[in-house]
Amino acid sequence: SEGVAVALGTGEIVYANAAMGQMFGYGVDELVGMNVRQLNADPSTRKDEILAEMRRAAGAEGRWVGELNSIRRDGS
């Protein structure tokens, strides 16, 4: 029931589960290849901070877990 995505250090999504697709209004095949920045509703400077934190956590702990201000395909 939880949306899960795996992304490269660049932010490119390489895996997403069906729940992630349902949350954002995309098919799983559409999410793969997207950049996580496209799903984030925060201003660009905040997106950079979040991506840097994701990279740091993934490098130090092997994963990042957190919440984002997100935007669905339909803009909601």
Backbone bond lengths (Angstrom), bond angles and torsions (degrees), N, CA, C in turn:
res aa  C-N    CA-C-N  psi(-1)  N-CA   C-N-CA  omega(-1)  CA-C   N-CA-C  phi
1 S - - - 1.458 - - 1.527 112.03 -
2 E 1.328 117.79 -10.58 1.459 120.38 -179.80 1.517 110.12 -99.78
3 G 1.328 114.57 140.12 1.450 119.71 176.80 1.517 110.48 -73.40
4 V 1.310 116.63 130.32 1.458 122.01 -179.74 1.522 108.68 -129.55
5 A 1.319 115.07 134.56 1.461 120.62 174.79 1.516 108.30 -137.50
6 V 1.311 115.97 147.30 1.456 123.16 173.42 1.521 105.96 -116.77
7 A 1.331 115.30 130.19 1.465 120.09 -177.38 1.520 110.75 -130.59
8 L 1.315 115.08 150.46 1.466 121.76 173.77 1.523 109.36 -72.42
9 G 1.309 116.83 170.07 1.465 121.56 177.49 1.515 112.99 -59.52
10 T 1.313 117.32 -22.84 1.462 122.24 177.81 1.523 111.99 -78.54
11 G 1.339 116.50 -11.98 1.462 120.89 -177.35 1.514 113.28 98.46
12 E 1.339 117.55 -4.38 1.462 120.54 -179.88 1.530 110.28 -71.13
13 I 1.310 116.13 127.11 1.459 121.53 179.53 1.528 108.80 -76.58
14 V 1.337 115.41 125.93 1.466 120.53 179.00 1.525 111.41 -110.68
15 Y 1.324 117.15 -11.96 1.462 121.65 176.65 1.516 108.01 -153.81
16 A 1.312 116.48 140.04 1.464 122.17 172.16 1.526 107.28 -146.73
17 N 1.326 115.98 142.98 1.464 117.85 178.14 1.528 109.90 -91.71
18 A 1.331 115.94 172.43 1.467 121.14 -176.63 1.526 111.80 -61.66
19 A 1.337 117.34 -36.53 1.467 120.08 179.57 1.527 110.96 -63.18
20 M 1.326 116.82 -36.55 1.474 120.61 177.01 1.523 109.59 -63.45
21 G 1.316 116.76 -43.77 1.459 120.40 177.53 1.514 112.14 -60.63
22 Q 1.316 116.99 -43.42 1.467 121.01 179.31 1.516 111.05 -64.62
23 M 1.329 116.92 -40.28 1.469 120.34 179.81 1.521 111.93 -59.37
24 F 1.329 116.29 -39.03 1.460 120.82 -173.40 1.521 114.27 -101.96
25 G 1.326 117.28 -7.17 1.456 119.92 178.54 1.517 114.00 81.50
26 Y 1.319 117.35 22.06 1.463 122.69 178.30 1.514 109.54 -117.73
27 G 1.326 116.55 156.80 1.450 120.41 167.19 1.514 108.48 -75.70
28 V 1.326 117.09 152.62 1.460 120.64 179.02 1.523 110.48 -55.26
29 D 1.325 117.20 -40.73 1.461 121.01 -179.45 1.526 112.09 -64.53
30 E 1.326 117.43 -25.87 1.469 120.75 177.23 1.528 111.19 -78.04
31 L 1.329 117.13 -33.72 1.463 120.45 179.98 1.523 111.99 -68.68
32 V 1.333 116.06 -39.20 1.468 119.79 179.54 1.528 108.24 -64.14
33 G 1.313 114.53 125.13 1.462 121.06 -177.09 1.517 113.21 101.07
34 M 1.338 116.98 -20.97 1.469 119.90 175.75 1.524 108.99 -72.55
35 N 1.315 115.95 160.69 1.451 121.14 173.57 1.518 108.18 -97.00
36 V 1.320 117.66 140.22 1.464 121.06 -179.31 1.525 111.68 -57.23
37 R 1.332 117.16 -25.05 1.466 120.79 178.47 1.530 111.48 -59.92
38 Q 1.339 116.33 -30.50 1.458 120.96 -178.74 1.529 111.93 -68.83
39 L 1.307 117.01 -19.53 1.465 121.58 -178.79 1.523 111.87 -98.63
40 N 1.319 116.94 -2.25 1.457 121.93 -175.61 1.523 109.80 -101.67
41 A 1.326 115.96 127.74 1.464 121.72 -177.24 1.526 112.94 -89.44
42 D 1.320 118.53 -2.48 1.456 121.45 -178.83 1.527 111.84 -71.75
43 P 1.337 117.61 160.27 1.469 120.48 175.03 1.529 110.40 -60.19
44 S 1.329 117.48 157.88 1.462 122.54 -175.88 1.521 113.18 -54.29
45 T 1.322 118.27 -40.80 1.464 119.97 -179.32 1.527 110.90 -63.59
46 R 1.301 117.36 -39.43 1.469 121.12 177.23 1.526 110.59 -68.38
47 K 1.331 117.31 -36.10 1.463 120.64 176.93 1.519 110.00 -59.94
48 D 1.323 116.96 -41.58 1.465 120.95 178.85 1.526 110.68 -63.04
49 E 1.326 117.30 -41.90 1.465 121.45 178.58 1.525 111.07 -63.27
50 I 1.320 116.18 -43.64 1.463 120.82 -179.30 1.523 110.12 -64.63
51 L 1.323 117.49 -45.03 1.461 120.77 -179.78 1.530 110.38 -62.93
52 A 1.334 117.24 -39.34 1.462 120.54 177.79 1.529 110.59 -64.09
53 E 1.317 117.32 -40.00 1.463 121.27 178.02 1.529 110.56 -66.25
54 M 1.325 117.17 -39.92 1.465 120.56 177.05 1.525 110.27 -60.39
55 R 1.326 116.65 -45.51 1.468 120.83 179.91 1.524 110.92 -62.61
56 R 1.341 116.65 -44.37 1.454 120.62 -179.03 1.515 110.62 -61.03
57 A 1.332 116.39 -49.50 1.466 120.85 -178.09 1.524 111.23 -64.18
58 A 1.321 116.48 -41.88 1.465 119.65 -179.78 1.528 110.48 -63.50
59 G 1.319 117.14 -39.08 1.462 120.57 178.75 1.515 112.86 -69.95
60 A 1.324 116.98 -39.77 1.460 121.27 -176.76 1.525 113.00 -83.64
61 E 1.328 116.70 -37.33 1.460 120.85 -172.25 1.524 113.33 -118.43
62 G 1.323 116.94 -7.19 1.453 120.67 179.86 1.512 114.24 84.77
63 R 1.328 117.81 -0.11 1.466 120.95 178.91 1.521 109.95 -167.16
64 W 1.310 115.12 161.73 1.465 122.21 172.72 1.514 107.07 -124.84
65 V 1.297 115.85 133.13 1.453 121.80 175.63 1.517 106.54 -127.34
66 G 1.316 116.78 129.78 1.447 118.98 -179.68 1.506 111.59 -177.87
67 E 1.299 114.52 -173.89 1.462 121.60 179.83 1.513 109.63 -119.15
68 L 1.318 114.90 147.73 1.454 121.94 179.69 1.521 110.04 -127.51
69 N 1.310 116.59 153.67 1.457 121.41 167.88 1.522 105.27 -83.97
70 S 1.294 115.36 108.64 1.465 120.11 -169.23 1.517 112.45 -109.98
71 I 1.321 113.37 165.87 1.461 120.62 178.09 1.527 108.46 -131.74
72 R 1.318 115.03 130.37 1.451 120.51 179.69 1.534 110.20 -81.76
73 R 1.305 114.90 166.16 1.464 121.30 179.83 1.523 111.91 -52.62
74 D 1.347 116.86 -38.31 1.470 120.67 -177.57 1.528 113.45 -82.26
75 G 1.350 116.94 4.42 1.463 121.32 177.66 1.513 114.50 91.21
76 S 1.319 117.29 -7.77 1.483 118.79 178.65 1.514 110.85 -77.78
